[in-house]
Amino acid sequence: FAIGIDRDLILNTFYPAGSDRADRLTPCSIEYGCEGDPWPAYDPEAAVEMLNAALVEDGFVDADGNPQFPREAAQIHLRVVDRTYLPFPEQVGLDVQDQLKTTFGILASVVVSDSAVFIPAANAGDLPGFHLLGWNADYPDATNFLDYHFGAGAQPQFGEGWPDVHEALTRGATSAVPEVRQQAYTDANNAIRTNIPMIPVARGASSTAWAADVEGA
């Protein structure tokens, strides 16, 4: 799915001008945010081939031995709350639904929940299938993005975690040496790219407009 969902299509259709495709969780405006390799390129044919091979290997097949995506995983969870990181959640959810059907032949359902239900379930890792969520920085450092989501002892939104990610993030969080931090976040972003706990889609620009005579906005 990391290479089978057209993130550029989502970006260009639903995000305001000035938004960028996200190739990592942390934005490049954050120091060390863009270290490591970018996200792999969109390749739907390879994605279908990889998915079918994985389904067969894991025993997800129909009576004739054909790959069959598990029904419980074919859900797209979201909340109808517009944010800079996801300005049109329902429309994006429907687009992902359409892409899953067109590219993979997966008939997914869109599940809409209130924030009071959606956020705790997402944080606890209790949402099956896919969910659409983003992040606004609490403070401008890579630890606020990466440690919160992927560090040792982090909330299980993306699963139990990965030792290679934990080790790299610990190095980055416990050093003030620029060279050490740069290498740590290079390793961390590459490990996230390898393990694929999430798919970065877009980094939304503000769509707020001001009159020309407004100062200090």
C-alpha positions in Angstrom: 0.0 0.0 0.0 3.0 2.3 0.6 3.7 2.3 -3.1 0.2 1.5 -4.4 -1.7 4.6 -3.2 -1.2 7.7 -5.4 -0.3 10.3 -2.8 0.3 13.0 -5.5 -3.3 12.5 -6.6 -4.6 13.1 -3.1 -2.2 16.1 -2.7 -3.2 17.8 -5.9 -6.9 17.2 -5.5 -7.6 18.0 -1.9 -4.8 20.2 -0.5 -4.4 24.0 -1.0 -1.6 25.5 -3.1 1.7 25.5 -1.3 1.2 22.0 0.2 3.8 19.3 -0.4 3.8 15.6 -0.7 5.2 14.1 2.5 8.1 11.6 2.2 8.7 11.4 5.9 6.6 12.0 9.0 8.7 15.0 10.1 8.6 18.1 7.9 11.8 19.5 6.4 11.3 22.7 8.3 12.2 20.8 11.5 15.9 20.3 12.0 17.0 16.8 10.9 13.4 16.2 9.7 14.4 15.3 6.1 17.3 12.9 6.9 17.4 9.5 5.3 15.9 8.2 2.0 12.6 9.6 0.7 9.5 7.4 0.5 9.5 4.8 -2.3 7.9 6.0 -5.6 4.4 5.2 -6.6 4.3 1.8 -8.4 0.8 0.3 -8.5 1.8 -2.8 -10.6 4.6 -3.8 -8.2 2.2 -3.0 -5.2 -0.4 -5.5 -6.5 2.2 -8.1 -7.1 3.7 -7.7 -3.7 0.3 -7.7 -2.0 -0.9 -10.9 -3.8 2.3 -12.7 -2.9 2.0 -11.7 0.7 -1.7 -12.8 0.9 -0.9 -16.2 -0.5 2.1 -16.6 1.7 0.0 -15.8 4.8 -2.9 -18.1 3.8 -5.4 -15.4 2.9 -6.9 -17.2 -0.1 -10.4 -18.1 -1.3 -11.6 -21.7 -2.0 -9.8 -21.7 -5.3 -6.5 -20.5 -3.9 -6.7 -17.0 -5.2 -5.5 -14.1 -3.0 -8.3 -12.7 -0.8 -7.9 -9.5 1.3 -9.3 -10.0 4.8 -12.6 -8.3 5.2 -11.8 -6.9 8.7 -8.8 -5.1 7.3 -10.8 -3.4 4.5 -11.9 -0.4 6.6 -10.9 3.3 6.3 -11.5 5.1 9.6 -11.7 8.9 9.9 -13.3 11.7 11.7 -15.1 14.6 10.0 -12.8 17.4 11.4 -11.0 19.6 9.0 -7.3 20.2 9.9 -4.4 21.7 8.0 -2.9 18.2 7.7 -6.3 16.8 6.4 -8.5 19.5 5.1 -11.2 17.3 3.5 -11.2 14.0 5.5 -14.4 12.5 4.0 -13.4 13.2 0.5 -9.9 11.9 1.0 -11.3 8.8 2.6 -13.5 8.2 -0.4 -10.6 8.7 -2.7 -8.5 6.1 -0.8 -11.5 3.8 -1.0 -11.7 4.3 -4.8 -7.9 3.7 -5.2 -8.0 0.5 -3.2 -10.8 -0.7 -5.4 -9.3 0.4 -8.7 -5.7 -0.7 -8.0 -6.1 -3.7 -5.7 -9.7 -4.8 -6.2 -10.3 -4.2 -2.5 -13.9 -3.2 -1.5 -13.2 -1.1 1.6 -15.8 0.7 3.7 -15.4 4.2 5.1 -16.1 4.3 8.8 -16.8 7.8 10.3 -16.5 8.4 14.1 -16.6 11.3 16.4 -13.3 12.6 17.7 -14.1 11.3 21.2 -14.3 7.8 19.9 -11.8 8.0 17.0 -8.7 9.6 18.8 -8.6 7.1 21.7 -9.1 4.2 19.4 -6.4 5.4 17.1 -4.0 6.0 19.9 -4.6 2.6 21.3 -4.1 0.8 18.0 -7.7 -0.5 18.0 -8.7 0.7 14.5 -8.6 -2.2 12.0 -7.5 -1.5 8.5 -6.5 2.1 7.7 -7.1 5.3 9.5 -6.5 8.9 8.4 -4.8 11.2 11.0 -2.1 13.8 11.1 0.1 15.8 13.5 0.7 19.4 14.4 3.9 20.2 16.2 3.8 20.9 19.9 7.5 22.0 19.8 9.9 22.3 16.8 12.1 19.2 17.2 12.2 15.8 15.6 11.4 14.1 19.0 8.0 15.6 19.0 7.1 13.9 15.8 9.1 10.6 15.9 9.5 9.7 19.6 5.8 10.3 20.3 4.7 8.0 17.6 7.6 5.5 17.2 9.8 5.7 20.3 10.3 3.0 22.9 7.2 3.1 25.1 5.2 5.2 22.6 1.5 4.9 22.3 0.6 1.8 20.2 -1.1 3.6 17.4 1.3 2.0 14.9 1.8 -1.3 16.7 4.3 -2.5 19.3 7.3 -0.8 17.6 10.6 -1.8 16.1 14.0 -2.1 17.9 15.9 -0.5 15.1 13.6 2.6 15.2 13.8 2.7 19.0 17.6 2.5 19.1 18.0 5.3 16.5 15.5 7.6 18.2 17.1 7.1 21.6 20.5 8.2 20.1 18.9 11.3 18.6 17.0 12.3 21.8 20.0 11.8 24.1 22.6 13.8 22.2 23.2 17.4 21.6 26.0 16.8 19.1 24.7 17.8 15.6 26.6 15.0 13.8 25.2 12.4 16.1 21.7 13.6 15.8 21.9 13.9 12.0 23.0 10.2 11.8 20.4 9.1 14.3 17.5 10.6 12.4 18.9 9.3 9.1 18.8 5.8 10.7 15.4 6.4 12.2 13.7 7.6 9.1 15.3 4.8 7.0 14.1 2.3 9.6 10.6 3.7 9.5 10.8 3.5 5.7 11.8 -0.2 5.9 9.1 -1.2 8.5 6.3 1.0 7.1 4.1 1.5 10.1 2.4 4.4 8.3 2.2 6.0 4.9 3.1 9.8 4.8 0.7 11.5 2.4 0.8 15.3 2.4 2.0 18.3 4.4 -0.8 20.9 4.2 -0.2 24.6 3.7 -2.4 27.0 5.5 -5.4 28.2 3.4 -5.9 31.2 5.6 -6.0 34.5 3.6 -5.3 38.0 5.0 -6.0 41.5 3.6 -2.8 43.2 2.3 -2.9 45.8 5.1 -2.9 43.2 7.9 0.4 43.2 9.8 1.8 40.6 12.2 -0.5 37.8 11.2 
